[in-house]
């Protein structure tokens, strides 16, 4: 099994690999290297403008090792921004669509995380133990390799996973047989829908009062904002020592500018409470000042840039420029022009140069060959400061006509907003339910819970009541009696053979009657305890949610013994559910999770209390 001999990706990291589906040996290597260059060119417009949280998407050729064939791929640390991970899933799918000779595989430290999105629709044989190397993108579609015929016959849930080489042979010869079921594909594709337009929607533009040097750096390398935010967000006391005297980004020359963040980066920066050291020279106006937020954001970013540069390894300004030459760079640049990456800007204009710098930055960090040592963000910042002329007058002219910043009200989510989001998510997963089915009904709650409990369950969990493929549970009285009889015989080995023969002759009705007398005696003992008194009985006047004739009639209804009045099962169930739901105080909990999974929705607290009171009166 290929998964046993390799380490899992680090936490908050996603691994992606692209294999040659049909080619083998030297042919596979040649195909993979050609595809790696072509992928860079094809997806350059998307990748050049993207702001990654921690690390960019990059493809490297890896020779065959053990049972893992040669491939191109990489591992990207996405940190707190999980959208980076899903953007990479989108990229891998699109790559296999554009390059049909490739089969793509994506996983992280959770394993086959793609399956989590479609957990409600997966086949029952598929579990974390046997899912490795079964989930692939091929020709733009999701494929799942099933168990072999021998494994199916053995019904072994922990059957060994196939090797990647075996999977590639299957996909290249008869991939249509392994296409994932439509509900699985729909659930996954919905998670990555909206790209590439979704990239722009993930950005947030805000005004910042920044040191002129930092503004100049971000003008040429907007993606460096991520490194600066991370440096500030993950700072420690040693990092802050470098910010007492600001050597590289002093506060004496600051300008107002607009900085593009991702929403994740912006939230990280805004939510951090921080007071600058008095020795740093950075001061903030009063919170009532109209530009207080711009001052605060600029101060935090300046600290991030200063922390980064304090860790610089002092490289030569021109040590990395030689990578921006050669046929691959020329093809990369031509692709950008063909895809209108420069948006009609005149070559040599300020906006054109800004976009060109972004493309160069991506190419240097993500496309250059492994033998080229990578430049750290701090090295790049110092290189830019040494090679960039800072024109204060130009910054002042731009500050006079800055575009409006984006509304950040999305940061504030009220409880009502959260409830609405959860309801929308539930309505999508339960779209088949109409309004009448979603109404609150005590009887429906009781019946749904009893249906849930009555379903077949194992140590892995219970099947939901809406599962239509479960067989009915039957109860054979005679078989039960014989089994119980054998158990009693085994526990009474000291009884002589004659008594054993007599016990075996006891009729089923007599045995059940004996058991009933024992149970009645147990009920009498329990009724005198606090546990017994805590149950609601039918005699106390609480009408059952769904009373039946058998509960109020018959010789065992409790008429002869007032202490043995039948417990109102439905009413006790509803009462306990409501009490548990109320104890959640509007938060997620086991009661609401179970009920909602069955399509039962309880109202807000005021309505719930009223319903409970009305039901118990």
PyMOL commands that set and color helices and strands:
alter all, ss='L'
color gray80, all
select helices_A, chain A and resi 2-5+25-42+44-48+82-98+113-121+149-154+164-178+182-191+197-201+212-220+224-233+237-241+263-271+278-280+292-309+321-323+327-338+350-366+377-387+392-399+409-411+415-429+442-454+477-490+497-504+508-527+530-533+538-540+549-552+562-564+569-583+590-597+605-616
alter helices_A, ss='H'
color red, helices_A
select strands_A, chain A and resi 13-20+60-62+71-77+102-108+135-138+141-144+203-211+254-262+457-458+461-462
alter strands_A, ss='S'
color yellow, strands_A
deselect
rebuild
show_as cartoon
